[in-house]
Amino acid sequence: MGLFSFLTKEIAIDLGTANTVIIHNDKVVVDEPSIVAIDRRTGKIIAVGKKAMMMHEKTHENIKTIRPLRDGVIADFHAAEFMIREMIKMISPKKTLFPPSLKMVVCIPSGITEVEERAVRDSAEQAGAKEVRLIHEPMAAAIGIGIDVLEPIGNMIIDLGGGTSEIAVIALGGIVCNKSIRVAGDEFNDDIGEYMRKQHNIHIGERTAERIKIEVGAALSEIDNPPPDYPVHGRDMLTGIPKEILVNYAEIAHALDKSISKIEAAVLNALEMTPPELSADIFRTGIYLAGGGSLLRGLDKRISLKTKLPVHIAEDPLRSVARGTGIALKNFDKFTFLIK
């Protein structure tokens, strides 16, 4: 430890489309929705995270809410930079005479372009990072699950986030082949909203669609321990009057079927690209699911039926990527990479 090591703060950030998780000293210190609220008149940001989420879709014309990330990449540079800065402040709200220099590992989707990678790095640097390293999401998920990624054994990881689904085969500390598709939690919400409009003539918002997905979301129309029907409130499209309807898990399974089929096709595509020796390993080890999307009821069973392989869900799937990013922070040079 150097003389001025107390002036350096090491943090790991899982910069997600839906949620941003920050790890400091091996602990999750921030877990907030990736959203900011802006005052249109002054351009000032008035809320970040949970507070901004409470305002989402309930604002008047002077306030707008922005989700700075879309499909796993930064869509609004200014809002992303401010969001990262404010979330870092949440770690230690106390003002210090010498603000610490930040050493950061940020998690990114494996299928993004160099320009998108640079946008992540620039946002982190603008938010005060002196040193930024990046790590790919499937690699972070594998480390977070507890897989020894440095072994010469193939492991397949499916990380289902808010904006992207990442499918990767990992061996010897690197990604051998990967498939990244922009079909994930947000797409599921859109499917549910569209289904409600077409089948029930009811207009619902993004937040309600998310709630339906959590309460009665399913990947199969027949599952063990089905959840009870869920009352949905929205606006009747014919009369314009607010109304309530009951939905069950089988309806939602039907609504999500097309998007889940796309994920299945991507998994099969990734398996086709896998070298034969690694395929033999995957036959023995199976497929690992991480990310919030893996909590969808019956998804593991559906992928298992499609691939004829055992499918394991990570212990705490929502935070496995963040945990892996935190471990990568300790092994700074082993798992992460720089972009020039």
N, C-alpha and C positions, 0 to 999 in steps of 0.2 A: 504493500500500500504506500503510495506516495504521500508527500507532506500535505498536498492540497487535495487528497482524494475525497475529502468531505465536500469539496466544491463540485464534484462530479456526481450526477444522479443517473443511475442506470435504470431504464424502463423498457418494458416490452409492450408493444401495442398490437392488438388484433383489430385492425381497422376494418370493421365489417359494414356491409350495406345496411343491415338492420340494427346491429349493436356494436359498440366499441368497448373493448375490454382492455384495461391497462394493468400490468403486473409490475410491482415494485417490491424488492426484497422478498421474492417468492410468494407474495400475497396479492390477491386480486384487490386492488384499491379503488378501481373505477369500473363500473359495469353499467353503461348508460345507452339509451337508444341513440343512433347516429342521426341526429336531427337538430336543426337550429331554427330559432324564430327571429325574424328581422323586422324592424320598424321601417316601413317603406319611405316615410317622409325624411328620416335622418340617415337611413342606411345602417343604423347601429343594430348590433345583435342584442336582443333583450333576454333570450333564454336559450339554454343548451341542454340536451339530454332529456331527462324525464319531464322537466318543466315545459320544454318545447313540445314534447310528445302530447302533453295534456291539452295544448293549444291546437294541435294538428287537426285540420278539417273543421275547426270551430272558430276561425278567425274572421275579423271584419276587414274592410279593404285597406286599412293602414298597417295591418300586420300580415306577414306571409311566413309560412313555415317552409324550410328547404331541407331536403335530404341530400347532403353534399355528395353522397356516393350512389351510383347507379350501376347495377350489374358488377359489383365488386371493384369498380374503378371510380376515380374522382371525376365528378361531373361539374361541380362548382368549386373552383380552386380557392376563392376568397373564403367561402363558408367553411370549407374543409380545414383550411389553415386556422381559422378562428376557433372552430370546434376542437381541434387537437390542442390548441393553446389553452382553452378554457378547461378542458378535461385534465390537462396536466396540472393546472392550478388546483384542481379538486384533491390532488394527492396530498399537498400540504398547503392549506389556505393561508398560513402565516406568511407575512411579507418578510423577506430577509434583505440584509444590506447588500450581500453579494448573491445574486441569483445563480444557482448552480448551473454548470454547463451540462447539457444532457447527452447521454450516450444511448442511442435508441436502436431497437430492432423492431422493424415493422413487417407485418405479415401481408402478403399480396397474393392474388390468384395466380395460378401457374400459367394461365393462357393469355396474360395481358401483354400488350406491345411495349416496346422500349420507351415510347413517348409517355404511355400511361405509368410505367415504372418511374420515369423521371418526375412526373407530376406528384407521385407519392413522396419521393425523396425531397423535392422542392418544398412541398407543404410542411414536411417534418422539419426541414431546415428553417423555414420561415417562422415556425412555431418555437424555435429556440434550440434545435438539436445541433450539436457541434459535430457529432459523428453518427451517421445513419447507415445501418445495414438492413438488407431485406431478406426475407425467407419466404419460400412458397408455402401456401396454405396446406396442401396435402402432406408436405414434409413436416410442418409444424404439428398437424393433426396426428401423424404417426408417432412423433416424439412424445406428444402429450398423452397418447393412449398408453404409452409404455413399451412400444416396440423398439427393439435394438436395431436402429436403421443402418448401423455401420456393418452389420453382419452380411456375409454373401448369401443372403436368403431373400427371396422375393416376397413382398407383402403388398396386397392391394388395399388402397384406402379410398373410400368415397366420402368426400366432405360436402355435405349439403348445407349451404349457407342461405343468406337472404337473397343475394343477387346471382351467385354462380354455384354450379355443382361441379366439384373438382374430382376427377377420377384419375388415380395415379398408381403406377407400380413402382415401388421403391426398393432399392438394393444398394449395398455398399455406400450408404450415405448420400445417394443421389436419386433423381427421378429418371427411371429408365424410359418409361413412356407415359404420356398423360393425355387426358381429354378434358377440356374445360368447356362446359356449355352454360349459356346464360338462361337456364331454366332452374328455378329454385323457389325459395319461400315466397318472394314477391309475385312470381308467376302464379303460384298456387292461390294467393289472395285474389289476383285478377280473375282467375278461373271461377273462384267461388262467387265473386261479385257478378260476373257475367251469367252464371247459372241462376242466381237469385233473380236477376232481371228477366231472363227468358222463361224460367219455369214458374216463378211465383209473382211476377210483375211487381217486384219490390226493389227499390233502389237503396243500396247500403254503401257505407263508406269503407275506406281502407282498413280503419281500426276495427270495425265490426267484422270484416272478412277475416282479419287476423284472429279475432276472438273465436269465430266459428271454427277456424282451422285447429286452434288449440283445444277447444272443448269437444268437437265431434269429428275432427279430421281423421280420415282413414285412407289407406291405399287399397284395401280389399273390401268387397261388399259383404263378406262374411268373416267376422273376426271373433276371437274369444273375448269374453268380458266387454261387450259393447257398451259405449257410454250412453247415458240417458239422452233423450231428445233435448235439443237446445232451443230456447225461445229467441227469435231474431226480431229486432225492431228496426224499422226503416220507413221509407216513404213509398206509399202506394203510387205506382206509376200512372194509374188510370184516374184516380180521384185527387191525388196530391196530399192525401191525409196520412199521418203516421199510423202504422199498423204493426201488429205482431203476428209472426207465423212460427210454427215449430218445424225444425229440420232434424233429420236423423243422419247417422254416420254413413249409411248406404248411399244417400243422395250425394254427400260430399265425395265419397269414393268415386262415384260416377262422374262428378264435376272435375275431379283431378286426374281422371284416367289418362287423358291425352298427354298431359305434361309428364306424368310418371313414366309413360311409354317412351318418351324422348330420353329420359334418364336411363331407362333399361337399355335402349339402343346404344347410348354412349358407353355404358358398361361393357356391352358385348363388343363394341368397336375397340375399346381399350384392351380387352382380353385377346382380340385378334392380333393386335400389334405386339403382344408380349412375347419375348423370346421363349422357345420351348422349355429350357431349363427352369426359367422363372415360373412358367405355367405349371410345371410339376410342383414347385414350392407352394403356389397359390392353391393348388388342389388340396394340399395338406393343411395349410394355414387358414384358408377361407378368405372372406372379404370383411374388412372392418368399416363400420359406418360411424361417422362423426358429424358434428354440426347440428343445428337446431332441427333441420329437416328430417334427421334420422329418428326424431321422436314421433313422427307420423305413424299412427297405429297400423300395424301389418305391413309396413314398408320392407322390413327385413325379410319377412316371409315371402313377399312378392318377388324380391330380387333373388332370393334363394330358389324359388320355383323356376325362375327364368334361367338362372345360371347353373342350377344343380350343384351349387357350392354352399358350404355353411356360411352364414352371415352373422357377424358379431357386432352388437351396438356398444360403443364406448361407454365407460362408466358414467361420466358427466359430459355428454356429447356437446352441450352448449359451450363448455369452456375448454375442451380438449385442445383446440387450436391455440388459444391464449396460453394455456399451460406449456405447450410445446414451444411457443415463442419465448416464454420465460426461461425455459431450459436452454434454448439456443443463445439467449443473452449471456448465460454463464459460459457457454462454449462458443465465444464470439466468432472465432475463425473457422470452426469446424463445420457448422451448418449454414452459415449466412453468406451472403455475397454482396459485393459493392457494385454500383453502376457508375461508370465514368461520366 
